[in-house]
């Protein structure tokens, strides 16, 4: 297992791209907490903090596919670096001015979210050209998904430490600067500078014209909903079980479970087509969310939280392969960005839904939201299985036709 990942990371540019992307996405993992802490430190209430966070999140969701389409058209450096600078400028403006004046704070959050560079989709577009072999790409998707969960677990802790050592504003400024540094590391790499998307059809729908990809986007909205609700439900559970670090135990266990699942999944080659495998993995994800509503004691609940994360990274890794297979030619970065958007919007909706559930039904009701989200995500995949197969055949046919007409091009090729 370790030898396979070591071989992957020894591949030229692989470690730089993975590390740079994770660092560049650190603002994504920390923005919500940083915005709340700064707003509260300057006299704003939780309602205002939530609204500002929502503006950032919604703008981020809108910006990802738009910037992804621009990357597919103009290349990574010409889009991602200016976007990273604009996003950091928006966050820095908020750090320096705070929530007053309010219109300026809204504008800062809008800019910071809208121009967040689509590094996640960009990395997955680069992997085929960098790693070349299918087994390495499969392992890279799994390692990427697992590392992402670690980043989202460690990021909030980092914000807390920076606030304790300096201030809320300093924490936001530091994280914004680190985000730019990560993006800069990626876009100045030879693979990023050389990458070009294949010619795409003149269709404003882009990847959304593939029915199977639309089904995948719908399914991952509900995966995001489940995950977003778990964060709120964990806090509600902690309130009923002594408070303190209990919610951190649960979320850390979920992240650890995702790490283990991702590493194990990516360490071997799996037979069969990924669309069918994704449905099986989604069964595991949905089933493991359901016992959370039992809300046993802290030790048992921590184990259940770890199990709930076990299938998360494998589902994400397998979905990345499916997206690459289904994305129409020349739309791969935008296609990945749509998955990120669906996941993010779903998480926001899950957070919003779990709040009232926790208030009126306690942690049991809040965790039930997660279970329902997992079941609906699975139901969407099962109901749309026919479209996944047909979409894949159609997209492969189109890619083969363009490749035949333009020798040297593929869905994601190096210039």
Buried (B, 14 or more C-beta within 10 A) or exposed (E): EEEBBEBBBEBEBBEBBBBBBBBBBBBBBBBBBBBBBBBBBBEBEEEBBBBBBBBBBBBBBBBBBBBBBBBBBEBBBBBBBBBBBBBBBBBBBBBEBBBEEEEBBBBBBBBBBBBBBBBBBBBBBBBBBBBEEEBBBBBBBBBBBBBBBBBBBBBBEBBBEBBEEEBBBEBBBBBBBBBBBBBBBBBEBEBBBBBBBBEBEEEEEBBBBBBBBBBBBBBBBBBBBBBBBBBBBBBBBBBEBEEEEBBBBBBBBBBBBBBBBBBBBBBEEBEEBBBEBBBBBBBBBBBBBBBBBEBEEBEEBBBBBBBBBBBBBBBBBBBBBBBBBBBBBBBBBBBBBBBBBBBBBBBBBBBBBBBEBBEEBBBBBBBBBBBBBBBBBBBBBEEBBEBBBEBBEBBBEBBEEBBEEEEEBBBBBBE
